[in-house]
Every structure is written in structure tokens, then in C-alpha cells.
Amino acid sequence: MVQPKIKIYTTPACIFCKKAKEFFKANKLTYTEIDVSVDEKAAKEMVKKSGQMGVPVISVNDGKKESLIVGFDEYTLRKALKL
């Protein structure tokens, strides 16, 4: 099975962002990290997609659809990633 593309919008001080990244590493998942504290364009993109200003916002895209997960919700992440 091909791994979906994972994108995580983060900030350096976010504890739940760190937990999400630890989850990805523990499950040997590759991901793209975007620090919205320094990337204004990405921050606007995140808010446009999710309607949220808080992080993390995690995008899981399997090529057919994109699932957005706001916050670190392991159950929802596992479901989106089919783990």
C-alpha cells in the first residue's frame, strides 16, 4: 500500500504538534512539516482549508481525497491513514 501524503501545519512551541510528529516517526510515516509561525502564506492556506487558527492541522491525502484533522487525535489519524 502506498502511504498517503501527510502535511502537518505546526509551530515550534506546540506540544500536540510534537506528539503528532512522534506518532508519525513511531509508525515510520514520512510527512511534510510546515511552520506557520514563519510562513505567512502557509498559515493563510491552513486557515482557508480548515477554518482554524490553532495547530496542529494535519492533511492526509491519499490521491482521491484529503482528510483534515485539527489537533492530535490518534484515533482519527489512524482511521485516515488506515493503520
PyMOL Python script that loads the backbone (N, CA, C, O; Angstrom):
from pymol import cmd

cmd.read_pdbstr("""\
ATOM      1  N   MET A   1       0.832  -1.179   0.000  1.00  0.00           N
ATOM      2  CA  MET A   1       0.000   0.000   0.000  1.00  0.00           C
ATOM      3  C   MET A   1       0.884   1.252   0.000  1.00  0.00           C
ATOM      4  O   MET A   1       1.866   1.322   0.738  1.00  0.00           O
ATOM      5  N   VAL A   2       0.538   2.220  -0.814  1.00  0.00           N
ATOM      6  CA  VAL A   2       1.282   3.472  -0.887  1.00  0.00           C
ATOM      7  C   VAL A   2       0.831   4.380   0.252  1.00  0.00           C
ATOM      8  O   VAL A   2      -0.360   4.532   0.523  1.00  0.00           O
ATOM      9  N   GLN A   3       1.813   4.969   0.901  1.00  0.00           N
ATOM     10  CA  GLN A   3       1.492   5.869   2.013  1.00  0.00           C
ATOM     11  C   GLN A   3       0.856   7.143   1.477  1.00  0.00           C
ATOM     12  O   GLN A   3       1.343   7.719   0.505  1.00  0.00           O
ATOM     13  N   PRO A   4      -0.238   7.590   2.109  1.00  0.00           N
ATOM     14  CA  PRO A   4      -0.816   8.887   1.735  1.00  0.00           C
ATOM     15  C   PRO A   4       0.174  10.014   2.015  1.00  0.00           C
ATOM     16  O   PRO A   4       1.079   9.863   2.835  1.00  0.00           O
ATOM     17  N   LYS A   5      -0.002  11.139   1.333  1.00  0.00           N
ATOM     18  CA  LYS A   5       0.829  12.309   1.603  1.00  0.00           C
ATOM     19  C   LYS A   5       0.324  12.967   2.879  1.00  0.00           C
ATOM     20  O   LYS A   5      -0.864  13.260   3.014  1.00  0.00           O
ATOM     21  N   ILE A   6       1.239  13.194   3.809  1.00  0.00           N
ATOM     22  CA  ILE A   6       0.902  13.802   5.092  1.00  0.00           C
ATOM     23  C   ILE A   6       1.582  15.164   5.165  1.00  0.00           C
ATOM     24  O   ILE A   6       2.779  15.297   4.911  1.00  0.00           O
ATOM     25  N   LYS A   7       0.797  16.161   5.515  1.00  0.00           N
ATOM     26  CA  LYS A   7       1.312  17.516   5.709  1.00  0.00           C
ATOM     27  C   LYS A   7       0.832  17.969   7.076  1.00  0.00           C
ATOM     28  O   LYS A   7      -0.352  17.854   7.392  1.00  0.00           O
ATOM     29  N   ILE A   8       1.748  18.483   7.890  1.00  0.00           N
ATOM     30  CA  ILE A   8       1.372  18.967   9.217  1.00  0.00           C
ATOM     31  C   ILE A   8       1.771  20.434   9.343  1.00  0.00           C
ATOM     32  O   ILE A   8       2.931  20.805   9.164  1.00  0.00           O
ATOM     33  N   TYR A   9       0.781  21.244   9.655  1.00  0.00           N
ATOM     34  CA  TYR A   9       0.999  22.664   9.926  1.00  0.00           C
ATOM     35  C   TYR A   9       1.285  22.775  11.421  1.00  0.00           C
ATOM     36  O   TYR A   9       0.486  22.333  12.246  1.00  0.00           O
ATOM     37  N   THR A  10       2.428  23.368  11.765  1.00  0.00           N
ATOM     38  CA  THR A  10       2.904  23.376  13.149  1.00  0.00           C
ATOM     39  C   THR A  10       3.434  24.737  13.577  1.00  0.00           C
ATOM     40  O   THR A  10       3.545  25.671  12.782  1.00  0.00           O
ATOM     41  N   THR A  11       3.758  24.813  14.865  1.00  0.00           N
ATOM     42  CA  THR A  11       4.583  25.883  15.426  1.00  0.00           C
ATOM     43  C   THR A  11       5.586  25.221  16.366  1.00  0.00           C
ATOM     44  O   THR A  11       5.318  24.133  16.876  1.00  0.00           O
ATOM     45  N   PRO A  12       6.727  25.848  16.607  1.00  0.00           N
ATOM     46  CA  PRO A  12       7.749  25.228  17.456  1.00  0.00           C
ATOM     47  C   PRO A  12       7.302  24.945  18.890  1.00  0.00           C
ATOM     48  O   PRO A  12       7.771  23.980  19.494  1.00  0.00           O
ATOM     49  N   ALA A  13       6.417  25.752  19.443  1.00  0.00           N
ATOM     50  CA  ALA A  13       6.024  25.605  20.846  1.00  0.00           C
ATOM     51  C   ALA A  13       4.842  24.662  21.056  1.00  0.00           C
ATOM     52  O   ALA A  13       4.435  24.441  22.197  1.00  0.00           O
ATOM     53  N   CYS A  14       4.289  24.108  20.000  1.00  0.00           N
ATOM     54  CA  CYS A  14       3.066  23.311  20.083  1.00  0.00           C
ATOM     55  C   CYS A  14       3.345  21.883  20.584  1.00  0.00           C
ATOM     56  O   CYS A  14       4.011  21.096  19.912  1.00  0.00           O
ATOM     57  N   ILE A  15       2.830  21.574  21.756  1.00  0.00           N
ATOM     58  CA  ILE A  15       3.026  20.246  22.351  1.00  0.00           C
ATOM     59  C   ILE A  15       2.311  19.168  21.538  1.00  0.00           C
ATOM     60  O   ILE A  15       2.859  18.084  21.336  1.00  0.00           O
ATOM     61  N   PHE A  16       1.102  19.451  21.073  1.00  0.00           N
ATOM     62  CA  PHE A  16       0.353  18.455  20.317  1.00  0.00           C
ATOM     63  C   PHE A  16       0.957  18.228  18.930  1.00  0.00           C
ATOM     64  O   PHE A  16       0.816  17.147  18.358  1.00  0.00           O
ATOM     65  N   CYS A  17       1.625  19.242  18.394  1.00  0.00           N
ATOM     66  CA  CYS A  17       2.357  19.068  17.129  1.00  0.00           C
ATOM     67  C   CYS A  17       3.496  18.064  17.344  1.00  0.00           C
ATOM     68  O   CYS A  17       3.726  17.181  16.518  1.00  0.00           O
ATOM     69  N   LYS A  18       4.195  18.216  18.454  1.00  0.00           N
ATOM     70  CA  LYS A  18       5.294  17.293  18.774  1.00  0.00           C
ATOM     71  C   LYS A  18       4.772  15.873  18.937  1.00  0.00           C
ATOM     72  O   LYS A  18       5.411  14.925  18.479  1.00  0.00           O
ATOM     73  N   LYS A  19       3.619  15.711  19.582  1.00  0.00           N
ATOM     74  CA  LYS A  19       3.032  14.381  19.763  1.00  0.00           C
ATOM     75  C   LYS A  19       2.662  13.775  18.412  1.00  0.00           C
ATOM     76  O   LYS A  19       2.867  12.582  18.189  1.00  0.00           O
ATOM     77  N   ALA A  20       2.122  14.586  17.516  1.00  0.00           N
ATOM     78  CA  ALA A  20       1.756  14.092  16.188  1.00  0.00           C
ATOM     79  C   ALA A  20       3.000  13.644  15.423  1.00  0.00           C
ATOM     80  O   ALA A  20       2.991  12.590  14.787  1.00  0.00           O
ATOM     81  N   LYS A  21       4.065  14.435  15.482  1.00  0.00           N
ATOM     82  CA  LYS A  21       5.303  14.075  14.780  1.00  0.00           C
ATOM     83  C   LYS A  21       5.927  12.815  15.380  1.00  0.00           C
ATOM     84  O   LYS A  21       6.481  11.993  14.650  1.00  0.00           O
ATOM     85  N   GLU A  22       5.843  12.657  16.694  1.00  0.00           N
ATOM     86  CA  GLU A  22       6.328  11.426  17.339  1.00  0.00           C
ATOM     87  C   GLU A  22       5.517  10.222  16.856  1.00  0.00           C
ATOM     88  O   GLU A  22       6.070   9.149  16.612  1.00  0.00           O
ATOM     89  N   PHE A  23       4.205  10.409  16.721  1.00  0.00           N
ATOM     90  CA  PHE A  23       3.327   9.353  16.207  1.00  0.00           C
ATOM     91  C   PHE A  23       3.756   8.954  14.794  1.00  0.00           C
ATOM     92  O   PHE A  23       3.851   7.766  14.486  1.00  0.00           O
ATOM     93  N   PHE A  24       4.016   9.942  13.936  1.00  0.00           N
ATOM     94  CA  PHE A  24       4.441   9.641  12.562  1.00  0.00           C
ATOM     95  C   PHE A  24       5.755   8.871  12.563  1.00  0.00           C
ATOM     96  O   PHE A  24       5.901   7.884  11.841  1.00  0.00           O
ATOM     97  N   LYS A  25       6.708   9.319  13.367  1.00  0.00           N
ATOM     98  CA  LYS A  25       8.014   8.659  13.420  1.00  0.00           C
ATOM     99  C   LYS A  25       7.890   7.245  13.962  1.00  0.00           C
ATOM    100  O   LYS A  25       8.526   6.329  13.440  1.00  0.00           O
ATOM    101  N   ALA A  26       7.085   7.050  14.998  1.00  0.00           N
ATOM    102  CA  ALA A  26       6.897   5.719  15.593  1.00  0.00           C
ATOM    103  C   ALA A  26       6.262   4.749  14.598  1.00  0.00           C
ATOM    104  O   ALA A  26       6.497   3.543  14.665  1.00  0.00           O
ATOM    105  N   ASN A  27       5.463   5.275  13.680  1.00  0.00           N
ATOM    106  CA  ASN A  27       4.800   4.445  12.679  1.00  0.00           C
ATOM    107  C   ASN A  27       5.507   4.476  11.328  1.00  0.00           C
ATOM    108  O   ASN A  27       4.970   4.013  10.322  1.00  0.00           O
ATOM    109  N   LYS A  28       6.738   5.037  11.319  1.00  0.00           N
ATOM    110  CA  LYS A  28       7.582   5.092  10.126  1.00  0.00           C
ATOM    111  C   LYS A  28       6.869   5.741   8.938  1.00  0.00           C
ATOM    112  O   LYS A  28       6.929   5.248   7.812  1.00  0.00           O
ATOM    113  N   LEU A  29       6.197   6.856   9.217  1.00  0.00           N
ATOM    114  CA  LEU A  29       5.464   7.604   8.202  1.00  0.00           C
ATOM    115  C   LEU A  29       6.249   8.858   7.840  1.00  0.00           C
ATOM    116  O   LEU A  29       6.733   9.569   8.721  1.00  0.00           O
ATOM    117  N   THR A  30       6.374   9.126   6.560  1.00  0.00           N
ATOM    118  CA  THR A  30       7.017  10.358   6.139  1.00  0.00           C
ATOM    119  C   THR A  30       5.965  11.463   6.082  1.00  0.00           C
ATOM    120  O   THR A  30       4.791  11.212   5.808  1.00  0.00           O
ATOM    121  N   TYR A  31       6.406  12.674   6.344  1.00  0.00           N
ATOM    122  CA  TYR A  31       5.472  13.802   6.376  1.00  0.00           C
ATOM    123  C   TYR A  31       6.213  15.080   6.025  1.00  0.00           C
ATOM    124  O   TYR A  31       7.438  15.157   6.116  1.00  0.00           O
ATOM    125  N   THR A  32       5.449  16.071   5.624  1.00  0.00           N
ATOM    126  CA  THR A  32       5.984  17.401   5.367  1.00  0.00           C
ATOM    127  C   THR A  32       5.537  18.302   6.499  1.00  0.00           C
ATOM    128  O   THR A  32       4.348  18.388   6.805  1.00  0.00           O
ATOM    129  N   GLU A  33       6.493  18.974   7.117  1.00  0.00           N
ATOM    130  CA  GLU A  33       6.197  19.883   8.228  1.00  0.00           C
ATOM    131  C   GLU A  33       6.252  21.324   7.740  1.00  0.00           C
ATOM    132  O   GLU A  33       7.208  21.735   7.082  1.00  0.00           O
ATOM    133  N   ILE A  34       5.219  22.079   8.070  1.00  0.00           N
ATOM    134  CA  ILE A  34       5.165  23.486   7.688  1.00  0.00           C
ATOM    135  C   ILE A  34       4.995  24.320   8.954  1.00  0.00           C
ATOM    136  O   ILE A  34       3.991  24.204   9.657  1.00  0.00           O
ATOM    137  N   ASP A  35       5.983  25.157   9.235  1.00  0.00           N
ATOM    138  CA  ASP A  35       5.968  26.016  10.420  1.00  0.00           C
ATOM    139  C   ASP A  35       5.220  27.302  10.083  1.00  0.00           C
ATOM    140  O   ASP A  35       5.761  28.197   9.433  1.00  0.00           O
ATOM    141  N   VAL A  36       3.972  27.380  10.532  1.00  0.00           N
ATOM    142  CA  VAL A  36       3.141  28.541  10.207  1.00  0.00           C
ATOM    143  C   VAL A  36       3.518  29.790  11.005  1.00  0.00           C
ATOM    144  O   VAL A  36       2.994  30.872  10.740  1.00  0.00           O
ATOM    145  N   SER A  37       4.420  29.652  11.975  1.00  0.00           N
ATOM    146  CA  SER A  37       4.866  30.839  12.716  1.00  0.00           C
ATOM    147  C   SER A  37       5.825  31.682  11.877  1.00  0.00           C
ATOM    148  O   SER A  37       6.033  32.858  12.175  1.00  0.00           O
ATOM    149  N   VAL A  38       6.406  31.099  10.840  1.00  0.00           N
ATOM    150  CA  VAL A  38       7.342  31.829   9.979  1.00  0.00           C
ATOM    151  C   VAL A  38       6.899  31.876   8.519  1.00  0.00           C
ATOM    152  O   VAL A  38       7.500  32.586   7.713  1.00  0.00           O
ATOM    153  N   ASP A  39       5.854  31.126   8.172  1.00  0.00           N
ATOM    154  CA  ASP A  39       5.383  31.071   6.787  1.00  0.00           C
ATOM    155  C   ASP A  39       3.945  31.597   6.719  1.00  0.00           C
ATOM    156  O   ASP A  39       2.984  30.846   6.889  1.00  0.00           O
ATOM    157  N   GLU A  40       3.822  32.897   6.467  1.00  0.00           N
ATOM    158  CA  GLU A  40       2.510  33.548   6.465  1.00  0.00           C
ATOM    159  C   GLU A  40       1.585  32.981   5.379  1.00  0.00           C
ATOM    160  O   GLU A  40       0.385  32.824   5.599  1.00  0.00           O
ATOM    161  N   LYS A  41       2.140  32.684   4.235  1.00  0.00           N
ATOM    162  CA  LYS A  41       1.338  32.117   3.135  1.00  0.00           C
ATOM    163  C   LYS A  41       0.749  30.764   3.547  1.00  0.00           C
ATOM    164  O   LYS A  41      -0.424  30.487   3.295  1.00  0.00           O
ATOM    165  N   ALA A  42       1.566  29.935   4.175  1.00  0.00           N
ATOM    166  CA  ALA A  42       1.102  28.623   4.637  1.00  0.00           C
ATOM    167  C   ALA A  42       0.070  28.768   5.747  1.00  0.00           C
ATOM    168  O   ALA A  42      -0.883  27.992   5.814  1.00  0.00           O
ATOM    169  N   ALA A  43       0.252  29.758   6.617  1.00  0.00           N
ATOM    170  CA  ALA A  43      -0.717  29.995   7.694  1.00  0.00           C
ATOM    171  C   ALA A  43      -2.081  30.342   7.101  1.00  0.00           C
ATOM    172  O   ALA A  43      -3.108  29.848   7.567  1.00  0.00           O
ATOM    173  N   LYS A  44      -2.092  31.184   6.083  1.00  0.00           N
ATOM    174  CA  LYS A  44      -3.346  31.545   5.417  1.00  0.00           C
ATOM    175  C   LYS A  44      -3.967  30.335   4.733  1.00  0.00           C
ATOM    176  O   LYS A  44      -5.183  30.147   4.773  1.00  0.00           O
ATOM    177  N   GLU A  45      -3.127  29.514   4.104  1.00  0.00           N
ATOM    178  CA  GLU A  45      -3.603  28.286   3.454  1.00  0.00           C
ATOM    179  C   GLU A  45      -4.259  27.359   4.479  1.00  0.00           C
ATOM    180  O   GLU A  45      -5.317  26.784   4.223  1.00  0.00           O
ATOM    181  N   MET A  46      -3.612  27.222   5.646  1.00  0.00           N
ATOM    182  CA  MET A  46      -4.126  26.367   6.712  1.00  0.00           C
ATOM    183  C   MET A  46      -5.506  26.847   7.174  1.00  0.00           C
ATOM    184  O   MET A  46      -6.430  26.045   7.311  1.00  0.00           O
ATOM    185  N   VAL A  47      -5.641  28.136   7.409  1.00  0.00           N
ATOM    186  CA  VAL A  47      -6.917  28.697   7.867  1.00  0.00           C
ATOM    187  C   VAL A  47      -7.984  28.542   6.790  1.00  0.00           C
ATOM    188  O   VAL A  47      -9.135  28.229   7.094  1.00  0.00           O
ATOM    189  N   LYS A  48      -7.611  28.757   5.544  1.00  0.00           N
ATOM    190  CA  LYS A  48      -8.571  28.612   4.432  1.00  0.00           C
ATOM    191  C   LYS A  48      -9.084  27.175   4.342  1.00  0.00           C
ATOM    192  O   LYS A  48     -10.278  26.946   4.151  1.00  0.00           O
ATOM    193  N   LYS A  49      -8.172  26.210   4.481  1.00  0.00           N
ATOM    194  CA  LYS A  49      -8.552  24.794   4.397  1.00  0.00           C
ATOM    195  C   LYS A  49      -9.376  24.329   5.585  1.00  0.00           C
ATOM    196  O   LYS A  49     -10.371  23.623   5.427  1.00  0.00           O
ATOM    197  N   SER A  50      -8.950  24.733   6.781  1.00  0.00           N
ATOM    198  CA  SER A  50      -9.522  24.152   7.995  1.00  0.00           C
ATOM    199  C   SER A  50     -10.513  25.052   8.723  1.00  0.00           C
ATOM    200  O   SER A  50     -11.340  24.572   9.498  1.00  0.00           O
ATOM    201  N   GLY A  51     -10.428  26.352   8.473  1.00  0.00           N
ATOM    202  CA  GLY A  51     -11.247  27.290   9.234  1.00  0.00           C
ATOM    203  C   GLY A  51     -10.724  27.483  10.650  1.00  0.00           C
ATOM    204  O   GLY A  51     -11.402  28.074  11.490  1.00  0.00           O
ATOM    205  N   GLN A  52      -9.527  26.990  10.914  1.00  0.00           N
ATOM    206  CA  GLN A  52      -8.944  27.037  12.259  1.00  0.00           C
ATOM    207  C   GLN A  52      -7.633  27.799  12.249  1.00  0.00           C
ATOM    208  O   GLN A  52      -6.904  27.789  11.257  1.00  0.00           O
ATOM    209  N   MET A  53      -7.336  28.465  13.370  1.00  0.00           N
ATOM    210  CA  MET A  53      -6.044  29.138  13.517  1.00  0.00           C
ATOM    211  C   MET A  53      -5.102  28.350  14.418  1.00  0.00           C
ATOM    212  O   MET A  53      -3.905  28.631  14.468  1.00  0.00           O
ATOM    213  N   GLY A  54      -5.643  27.361  15.132  1.00  0.00           N
ATOM    214  CA  GLY A  54      -4.819  26.552  16.030  1.00  0.00           C
ATOM    215  C   GLY A  54      -4.098  25.442  15.289  1.00  0.00           C
ATOM    216  O   GLY A  54      -4.530  25.005  14.222  1.00  0.00           O
ATOM    217  N   VAL A  55      -3.009  24.998  15.862  1.00  0.00           N
ATOM    218  CA  VAL A  55      -2.232  23.893  15.309  1.00  0.00           C
ATOM    219  C   VAL A  55      -2.206  22.745  16.301  1.00  0.00           C
ATOM    220  O   VAL A  55      -2.440  22.974  17.488  1.00  0.00           O
ATOM    221  N   PRO A  56      -1.937  21.543  15.879  1.00  0.00           N
ATOM    222  CA  PRO A  56      -1.641  21.175  14.504  1.00  0.00           C
ATOM    223  C   PRO A  56      -2.901  21.040  13.654  1.00  0.00           C
ATOM    224  O   PRO A  56      -3.991  20.740  14.142  1.00  0.00           O
ATOM    225  N   VAL A  57      -2.700  21.275  12.372  1.00  0.00           N
ATOM    226  CA  VAL A  57      -3.686  20.888  11.366  1.00  0.00           C
ATOM    227  C   VAL A  57      -2.952  19.893  10.484  1.00  0.00           C
ATOM    228  O   VAL A  57      -1.893  20.194   9.934  1.00  0.00           O
ATOM    229  N   ILE A  58      -3.522  18.715  10.356  1.00  0.00           N
ATOM    230  CA  ILE A  58      -2.867  17.633   9.627  1.00  0.00           C
ATOM    231  C   ILE A  58      -3.706  17.293   8.398  1.00  0.00           C
ATOM    232  O   ILE A  58      -4.911  17.062   8.495  1.00  0.00           O
ATOM    233  N   SER A  59      -3.048  17.268   7.248  1.00  0.00           N
ATOM    234  CA  SER A  59      -3.683  16.896   5.992  1.00  0.00           C
ATOM    235  C   SER A  59      -3.196  15.508   5.609  1.00  0.00           C
ATOM    236  O   SER A  59      -1.993  15.256   5.555  1.00  0.00           O
ATOM    237  N   VAL A  60      -4.137  14.612   5.344  1.00  0.00           N
ATOM    238  CA  VAL A  60      -3.819  13.269   4.863  1.00  0.00           C
ATOM    239  C   VAL A  60      -4.485  13.142   3.500  1.00  0.00           C
ATOM    240  O   VAL A  60      -5.711  13.165   3.397  1.00  0.00           O
ATOM    241  N   ASN A  61      -3.671  13.006   2.453  1.00  0.00           N
ATOM    242  CA  ASN A  61      -4.191  12.961   1.094  1.00  0.00           C
ATOM    243  C   ASN A  61      -3.774  11.649   0.441  1.00  0.00           C
ATOM    244  O   ASN A  61      -2.588  11.392   0.231  1.00  0.00           O
ATOM    245  N   ASP A  62      -4.774  10.820   0.123  1.00  0.00           N
ATOM    246  CA  ASP A  62      -4.481   9.524  -0.488  1.00  0.00           C
ATOM    247  C   ASP A  62      -4.559   9.563  -2.016  1.00  0.00           C
ATOM    248  O   ASP A  62      -4.514   8.520  -2.669  1.00  0.00           O
ATOM    249  N   GLY A  63      -4.676  10.752  -2.577  1.00  0.00           N
ATOM    250  CA  GLY A  63      -4.774  10.895  -4.021  1.00  0.00           C
ATOM    251  C   GLY A  63      -6.203  10.983  -4.512  1.00  0.00           C
ATOM    252  O   GLY A  63      -6.462  11.469  -5.613  1.00  0.00           O
ATOM    253  N   LYS A  64      -7.126  10.514  -3.698  1.00  0.00           N
ATOM    254  CA  LYS A  64      -8.550  10.576  -4.042  1.00  0.00           C
ATOM    255  C   LYS A  64      -9.258  11.663  -3.245  1.00  0.00           C
ATOM    256  O   LYS A  64     -10.108  12.388  -3.763  1.00  0.00           O
ATOM    257  N   LYS A  65      -8.886  11.759  -1.970  1.00  0.00           N
ATOM    258  CA  LYS A  65      -9.485  12.784  -1.114  1.00  0.00           C
ATOM    259  C   LYS A  65      -8.494  13.218  -0.050  1.00  0.00           C
ATOM    260  O   LYS A  65      -7.551  12.504   0.294  1.00  0.00           O
ATOM    261  N   GLU A  66      -8.744  14.415   0.456  1.00  0.00           N
ATOM    262  CA  GLU A  66      -7.922  14.962   1.523  1.00  0.00           C
ATOM    263  C   GLU A  66      -8.747  14.973   2.804  1.00  0.00           C
ATOM    264  O   GLU A  66      -9.872  15.474   2.833  1.00  0.00           O
ATOM    265  N   SER A  67      -8.170  14.413   3.856  1.00  0.00           N
ATOM    266  CA  SER A  67      -8.791  14.468   5.179  1.00  0.00           C
ATOM    267  C   SER A  67      -8.019  15.479   6.004  1.00  0.00           C
ATOM    268  O   SER A  67      -6.789  15.460   6.024  1.00  0.00           O
ATOM    269  N   LEU A  68      -8.732  16.361   6.684  1.00  0.00           N
ATOM    270  CA  LEU A  68      -8.101  17.334   7.571  1.00  0.00           C
ATOM    271  C   LEU A  68      -8.417  16.975   9.015  1.00  0.00           C
ATOM    272  O   LEU A  68      -9.568  16.722   9.372  1.00  0.00           O
ATOM    273  N   ILE A  69      -7.389  16.958   9.826  1.00  0.00           N
ATOM    274  CA  ILE A  69      -7.540  16.641  11.238  1.00  0.00           C
ATOM    275  C   ILE A  69      -6.973  17.830  12.016  1.00  0.00           C
ATOM    276  O   ILE A  69      -5.804  18.184  11.864  1.00  0.00           O
ATOM    277  N   VAL A  70      -7.805  18.429  12.836  1.00  0.00           N
ATOM    278  CA  VAL A  70      -7.380  19.566  13.649  1.00  0.00           C
ATOM    279  C   VAL A  70      -7.058  19.031  15.037  1.00  0.00           C
ATOM    280  O   VAL A  70      -7.895  18.395  15.678  1.00  0.00           O
ATOM    281  N   GLY A  71      -5.838  19.295  15.495  1.00  0.00           N
ATOM    282  CA  GLY A  71      -5.398  18.766  16.778  1.00  0.00           C
ATOM    283  C   GLY A  71      -4.762  17.394  16.596  1.00  0.00           C
ATOM    284  O   GLY A  71      -4.729  16.854  15.490  1.00  0.00           O
ATOM    285  N   PHE A  72      -4.262  16.844  17.684  1.00  0.00           N
ATOM    286  CA  PHE A  72      -3.691  15.498  17.635  1.00  0.00           C
ATOM    287  C   PHE A  72      -4.746  14.531  18.150  1.00  0.00           C
ATOM    288  O   PHE A  72      -4.977  14.424  19.355  1.00  0.00           O
ATOM    289  N   ASP A  73      -5.380  13.832  17.222  1.00  0.00           N
ATOM    290  CA  ASP A  73      -6.419  12.847  17.532  1.00  0.00           C
ATOM    291  C   ASP A  73      -5.940  11.527  16.931  1.00  0.00           C
ATOM    292  O   ASP A  73      -6.142  11.262  15.746  1.00  0.00           O
ATOM    293  N   GLU A  74      -5.300  10.700  17.768  1.00  0.00           N
ATOM    294  CA  GLU A  74      -4.676   9.474  17.273  1.00  0.00           C
ATOM    295  C   GLU A  74      -5.682   8.551  16.597  1.00  0.00           C
ATOM    296  O   GLU A  74      -5.378   7.971  15.554  1.00  0.00           O
ATOM    297  N   TYR A  75      -6.875   8.404  17.173  1.00  0.00           N
ATOM    298  CA  TYR A  75      -7.890   7.541  16.573  1.00  0.00           C
ATOM    299  C   TYR A  75      -8.244   7.992  15.155  1.00  0.00           C
ATOM    300  O   TYR A  75      -8.275   7.183  14.228  1.00  0.00           O
ATOM    301  N   THR A  76      -8.508   9.285  14.997  1.00  0.00           N
ATOM    302  CA  THR A  76      -8.876   9.818  13.681  1.00  0.00           C
ATOM    303  C   THR A  76      -7.712   9.730  12.706  1.00  0.00           C
ATOM    304  O   THR A  76      -7.915   9.466  11.522  1.00  0.00           O
ATOM    305  N   LEU A  77      -6.485   9.951  13.195  1.00  0.00           N
ATOM    306  CA  LEU A  77      -5.304   9.807  12.335  1.00  0.00           C
ATOM    307  C   LEU A  77      -5.157   8.378  11.855  1.00  0.00           C
ATOM    308  O   LEU A  77      -4.933   8.142  10.668  1.00  0.00           O
ATOM    309  N   ARG A  78      -5.281   7.415  12.771  1.00  0.00           N
ATOM    310  CA  ARG A  78      -5.169   6.005  12.379  1.00  0.00           C
ATOM    311  C   ARG A  78      -6.231   5.647  11.334  1.00  0.00           C
ATOM    312  O   ARG A  78      -5.955   4.918  10.382  1.00  0.00           O
ATOM    313  N   LYS A  79      -7.425   6.160  11.522  1.00  0.00           N
ATOM    314  CA  LYS A  79      -8.504   5.882  10.571  1.00  0.00           C
ATOM    315  C   LYS A  79      -8.183   6.492   9.196  1.00  0.00           C
ATOM    316  O   LYS A  79      -8.348   5.829   8.172  1.00  0.00           O
ATOM    317  N   ALA A  80      -7.734   7.726   9.175  1.00  0.00           N
ATOM    318  CA  ALA A  80      -7.392   8.401   7.914  1.00  0.00           C
ATOM    319  C   ALA A  80      -6.226   7.718   7.206  1.00  0.00           C
ATOM    320  O   ALA A  80      -6.175   7.667   5.977  1.00  0.00           O
ATOM    321  N   LEU A  81      -5.288   7.192   7.999  1.00  0.00           N
ATOM    322  CA  LEU A  81      -4.105   6.542   7.448  1.00  0.00           C
ATOM    323  C   LEU A  81      -4.294   5.038   7.246  1.00  0.00           C
ATOM    324  O   LEU A  81      -3.407   4.361   6.726  1.00  0.00           O
ATOM    325  N   LYS A  82      -5.442   4.525   7.656  1.00  0.00           N
ATOM    326  CA  LYS A  82      -5.758   3.097   7.560  1.00  0.00           C
ATOM    327  C   LYS A  82      -4.715   2.248   8.295  1.00  0.00           C
ATOM    328  O   LYS A  82      -4.206   1.258   7.770  1.00  0.00           O
ATOM    329  N   LEU A  83      -4.416   2.673   9.532  1.00  0.00           N
ATOM    330  CA  LEU A  83      -3.437   1.939  10.371  1.00  0.00           C
ATOM    331  C   LEU A  83      -4.181   1.057  11.372  1.00  0.00           C
ATOM    332  O   LEU A  83      -3.551   0.361  12.168  1.00  0.00           O
TER     333      LEU A  83
END
""", "prot")
cmd.dss("prot")
cmd.show_as("cartoon", "prot")
cmd.util.cbc("prot")
cmd.orient("prot")
